[in-house]
Amino acid sequence: MTLTESAWAGSKKKDSYLNSKYHRLAGRRGKKRALVAIGHKILIMSYYILKNKVGYKEIGISYLDEKRRKKIAGSYRKILLNLGYDVVFLKKVA
């Protein structure tokens, strides 16, 4: 029960990884399952914080977007290589 309450609080924190993860999961799985998954994430984070004796570092809301962008770019590169094209990625300009 405490873990799901922590997950609820984490999902409501603006501009955080847990908020972003919650909204991605809630759209696909539903709100209750998303809260359980966020609770699981909190449990895993807590384990590694205690195991490695380090502080919590917020990775931010853009972490999942950047991870997804790299994954999509890699898969498109692989498809183009299979089609016979040589692909070179340039650095993203902001």
C-alpha positions in Angstrom: 0.0 0.0 0.0 2.8 2.4 0.9 4.6 1.7 -2.4 1.5 2.5 -4.5 1.0 5.7 -2.5 4.6 6.6 -3.3 4.0 5.7 -6.9 1.0 8.0 -7.0 3.0 10.9 -5.5 5.9 10.2 -8.0 3.5 10.1 -10.9 2.2 13.6 -10.0 5.6 15.3 -9.7 6.0 17.6 -12.7 8.9 17.3 -15.1 10.2 14.0 -13.7 11.1 10.6 -15.0 8.4 8.9 -13.0 5.7 11.2 -14.3 6.8 10.7 -17.9 6.9 6.9 -17.4 3.5 6.9 -15.7 1.8 8.7 -18.6 3.4 6.4 -21.2 2.2 3.3 -19.3 -1.3 4.6 -18.4 -2.2 5.1 -22.0 -1.4 1.5 -22.9 -2.1 -0.4 -19.7 -4.5 1.7 -17.6 -4.0 3.8 -14.6 -3.9 1.1 -11.9 -1.4 -1.1 -13.7 0.8 2.0 -14.4 0.8 2.8 -10.7 1.9 -0.7 -9.9 4.7 -0.4 -12.5 5.8 2.9 -11.1 5.9 1.4 -7.6 8.1 -1.4 -9.0 10.4 1.3 -10.6 10.6 3.0 -7.2 11.5 -0.3 -5.5 14.2 -1.0 -8.0 15.6 2.5 -7.7 15.6 2.2 -3.9 17.5 -1.1 -4.1 20.3 0.3 -6.2 20.5 3.5 -4.1 20.9 1.4 -0.9 23.2 -1.1 -2.6 25.6 1.4 -4.2 25.3 4.0 -1.4 24.6 6.9 -3.7 22.0 9.6 -3.8 19.1 9.7 -6.2 19.7 11.6 -9.4 16.7 12.7 -11.4 17.2 11.8 -15.1 14.4 14.1 -16.2 11.4 14.0 -18.5 13.4 13.9 -21.7 15.3 10.7 -20.9 12.6 8.4 -22.4 12.2 10.6 -25.5 16.0 10.5 -26.1 16.2 6.8 -25.6 13.3 6.2 -28.0 14.8 8.5 -30.6 18.1 6.6 -30.6 16.3 3.3 -30.9 14.2 4.4 -33.8 17.2 5.9 -35.6 19.1 2.7 -35.2 16.3 0.6 -36.5 15.9 2.8 -39.6 19.7 2.7 -40.2 19.6 -1.1 -40.1 16.7 -1.2 -42.6 18.5 1.2 -45.0 21.7 -0.8 -44.7 19.8 -4.0 -45.6 18.4 -2.1 -48.7 22.0 -1.3 -49.8 22.3 2.4 -48.6 25.2 3.6 -46.6 23.9 5.9 -43.8 25.9 8.4 -41.8 24.1 10.2 -39.0 25.0 13.8 -38.4 24.8 15.4 -34.9 21.3 16.7 -34.1 21.1 20.5 -34.3 19.0 22.1 -31.5 
